[in-house]
């Protein structure tokens, strides 16, 4: 019975945390600093972060 109560409390805590989570960030930018700098760059004409072109042929 104690195990069931523990799982119920844990499940309630996890559910409450997911309700308070922030929305994912928008894919908009005004400079390269708004993107993942190692793999993305900001295309100013569209205002979105896109992956950098691959250097391999």
C-alpha positions in Angstrom: 0.0 0.0 0.0 2.9 2.4 0.8 4.4 1.7 -2.6 1.2 2.6 -4.3 1.0 5.9 -2.4 4.6 6.6 -3.3 3.9 6.1 -7.0 0.8 8.2 -6.9 2.7 11.0 -5.2 5.5 10.8 -7.7 3.1 10.7 -10.7 1.2 13.7 -9.4 4.4 15.7 -9.0 5.6 14.9 -12.5 2.2 15.8 -13.9 2.2 19.1 -12.1 5.7 20.0 -13.5 4.6 19.3 -17.0 1.7 21.7 -16.7 4.0 24.5 -15.6 6.6 23.9 -18.3 7.4 26.7 -20.8 6.6 26.5 -24.5 9.4 25.6 -26.8 11.3 28.6 -28.1 10.2 30.1 -31.4 12.4 29.5 -34.5 12.8 33.3 -35.1 16.0 35.3 -35.0 17.5 38.7 -35.6 21.2 37.6 -35.4 23.3 34.4 -35.4 23.4 34.7 -31.6 19.7 33.7 -31.4 20.4 30.3 -32.9 22.5 27.3 -31.9 25.8 28.9 -32.9 27.7 25.7 -33.7 25.1 24.2 -36.1 22.7 27.0 -37.2 22.8 30.4 -38.6 20.2 33.2 -38.9 18.8 33.8 -42.3 17.8 37.5 -42.0 15.6 37.5 -45.1 13.3 34.9 -43.6 14.1 35.6 -39.9 14.5 32.0 -39.0 17.4 29.7 -37.7 18.4 27.1 -40.3 21.2 24.6 -40.2 24.5 25.8 -41.7 25.5 24.3 -45.0 27.6 21.2 -44.8 31.3 21.7 -45.7 31.6 18.2 -47.0 31.3 17.7 -50.8 
